[in-house]
Amino acid sequence: MVSATYLLMIAVFIATLFIQFWLQRTYARYSREANSRGLTGAQVARAILDAHGLHHVRVEPVPGALTDHYDPMQKVVRLSEPNFASPSSAALAVAAHEVGHALQDAKGYAWLRVRAQLLPAANIGSMFGPWIFLAGMLFSATGLMNIGIWLFAAAALFQFVTLPVEFDASNRALAILKRMNFLDNREMDGARTVLTAAALTYVAALANSLATILHYVAIMQTAREE
């Protein structure tokens, strides 16, 4: 059982590497293709926010690549410097996606609220769960191992709830980009590919966590039988 779950973890890890490679390659490709209207990610983010009455939400650059995110506490859409200033199809897709989170926040999207409530437990679980499980292994304490599994499961639950949040933001982004005529049909295909690749990274993260939990459970069951 342990060896089977170990092989599952390896398979999921390899799949995750492939998805990350596909995302990087896809993003790089469409980052080189300027959109026909010559608009930057920052301009499109601002235009979408204003069109939906979110004039108070700021758009700011943030260092790094693919570090884009929406901060619900500060009400700020932060775009990585390349996407902030770039007129590429990829930049517009990412910018619209992050604005999609701002729209979710403004409309009280239920899954976004649930994710925010789970965040503290998820942080604790991802940080301490594996270490507590390892301590349980070292001291042959199945009780500790069980606590470690449940803590790590909180992080997996957070990742599960993240999926509808991310897919909904992407769907909003694509609909808005088309409705507001920011991208033509060919450019829309590129934006859809970029957002699909990005969404799969969240699926892969959840799969990794679930495989890890199964592996932990198998180890604990073996320890109980010994």
CORNORJO-V545058 format. One record per residue. N is the residue number from 1. RES is the residue in one small letter. NEAR is the number of other C-alpha atoms within 10 Angstrom. Layout:
N/RES/NEAR  N/RES/NEAR
This chain:
1/m/13  2/v/16  3/s/11  4/a/12  5/t/19  6/y/17  7/l/14  8/l/18  9/m/21  10/i/14  11/a/13  12/v/21  13/f/17  14/i/12  15/a/16  16/t/20  17/l/13  18/f/14  19/i/20  20/q/17  21/f/13  22/w/17  23/l/21  24/q/15  25/r/14  26/t/20  27/y/23  28/a/13  29/r/15  30/y/20  31/s/21  32/r/14  33/e/16  34/a/18  35/n/23  36/s/13  37/r/12  38/g/14  39/l/19  40/t/22  41/g/28  42/a/25  43/q/17  44/v/22  45/a/28  46/r/20  47/a/16  48/i/21  49/l/21  50/d/13  51/a/11  52/h/10  53/g/12  54/l/17  55/h/12  56/h/10  57/v/20  58/r/16  59/v/21  60/e/14  61/p/17  62/v/18  63/p/12  64/g/11  65/a/11  66/l/17  67/t/14  68/d/23  69/h/19  70/y/22  71/d/16  72/p/16  73/m/6  74/q/9  75/k/16  76/v/18  77/v/27  78/r/24  79/l/28  80/s/23  81/e/20  82/p/21  83/n/27  84/f/24  85/a/16  86/s/23  87/p/24  88/s/25  89/s/34  90/a/30  91/a/34  92/l/32  93/a/30  94/v/27  95/a/30  96/a/31  97/h/28  98/e/26  99/v/29  100/g/28  101/h/25  102/a/24  103/l/20  104/q/20  105/d/18  106/a/14  107/k/9  108/g/11  109/y/15  110/a/11  111/w/18  112/l/19  113/r/13  114/v/14  115/r/19  116/a/14  117/q/12  118/l/17  119/l/16  120/p/13  121/a/17  122/a/23  123/n/16  124/i/14  125/g/24  126/s/18  127/m/14  128/f/16  129/g/25  130/p/20  131/w/16  132/i/21  133/f/24  134/l/17  135/a/16  136/g/19  137/m/18  138/l/10  139/f/10  140/s/14  141/a/16  142/t/18  143/g/14  144/l/20  145/m/27  146/n/18  147/i/18  148/g/24  149/i/23  150/w/16  151/l/23  152/f/29  153/a/21  154/a/21  155/a/24  156/a/23  157/l/18  158/f/22  159/q/23  160/f/19  161/v/17  162/t/21  163/l/19  164/p/14  165/v/20  166/e/22  167/f/19  168/d/17  169/a/22  170/s/27  171/n/15  172/r/19  173/a/27  174/l/21  175/a/14  176/i/17  177/l/21  178/k/14  179/r/10  180/m/12  181/n/12  182/f/19  183/l/24  184/d/14  185/n/10  186/r/10  187/e/23  188/m/22  189/d/13  190/g/21  191/a/27  192/r/18  193/t/18  194/v/27  195/l/24  196/t/15  197/a/19  198/a/23  199/a/19  200/l/19  201/t/20  202/y/19  203/v/16  204/a/20  205/a/17  206/l/22  207/a/21  208/n/20  209/s/21  210/l/21  211/a/21  212/t/22  213/i/21  214/l/19  215/h/22  216/y/24  217/v/18  218/a/18  219/i/18  220/m/23  221/q/14  222/t/12  223/a/14  224/r/11  225/e/6  226/e/5
